[in-house]
Amino acid sequence: MVLSRPDFTGKLAYFMGIDEAKFRLPVLPGCVLRLHLEAQRVGRIGKFRGEAYVDGKLAAEATLTFAVVDQEA
């Protein structure tokens, strides 16, 4: 989503961290995981709040931080 912005064409997004992670239910092979992400800050350094659901029940949640960088030649 972030890399689809025209000003980030040809860039890479690196995962930098997880904060406030909570794992509430086991997620097993074969489960359908539905992710809901909300952008809290989008820029060269950004933050998303995410929730993962299985069968409509909250399975996990966290705040994810990323950095957008130039690709190395």
Secondary structure, 3 states (H helix, E strand, C coil): CHHHCHHHCCEEEEEEEEEEEEECCCCCCCCCEEEEEEEEECCCEEEEEEEEEECCEEEEEEEEEEEEEECCC
